[in-house]
Amino acid sequence: MNAPRRPRTKPNFAGPTHDDDVYIAMLVNTLVPLLSGIAICTFLNFRHEIDLVPVSIPTAFRRLREGWSVFIATSLVEIYASSNIVLLTFIAGNVAGGYFAAGDKLIRAALGMLQPLRTAANPRVSFLMHHARDDAFAFLRRMFVLQGSIATLISLCILFGAPLAVKLLYGTHMGPP
């Protein structure tokens, strides 16, 4: 009797090699953003581009209450995006969920290339919204067209390059049987 095929990704780092090494994988996934944040803050501090300012606890809570709606909206989008994989796994099984998760990660990584553009545009949009609303909306329309064009190009690359990307990133065992 043949064992069911399980999707596996190639390890990107020296560490977990068995299914039981989930704690090592969790540690690596946690350490990457944590150490990146510490490195960026240290770099910016040495260049004197950030100021370490003491903040009172009531001020911190007030700011958290003010930004709560943005936090909730962002969290709901993330929960929705993550729940698709969980629901698919419950309905269709682990193999289908694994394939979907692998493809979803590939798409998210590709579309993540738009994030620096969004991050760079946010201060400009904020400034223009306070000083020249019409210019801000004109800028946002141009950004919408630019981001839409880039996303379309990325989508076409994913569509036509998916077989090669899957073979390179996930291995030949992930292809069709």
HUFENWO-V771298 format. One line per field, one symbol per residue. burial: b if it has 24 or more other ideal C-beta (glycine too) atoms within 12 Angstrom, else e. A space follows every 10 residues. Layout:
BEGIN
burial=???
END
This chain:
BEGIN
burial=eeeeeebeee eeeeeeeeee eeeeeeeeee eeeeeeeeee eeeeeeeeee eeeeeeeeee eeeeeeeeee eeeeeeeeee eeeebeeeee eeeeeebbbb bbbbbbbeeb eeebeeeeee eeeebeeeee eeeeeeeebe eebeeeeeee beebeeebee ebeebbeebb eeebeee
END
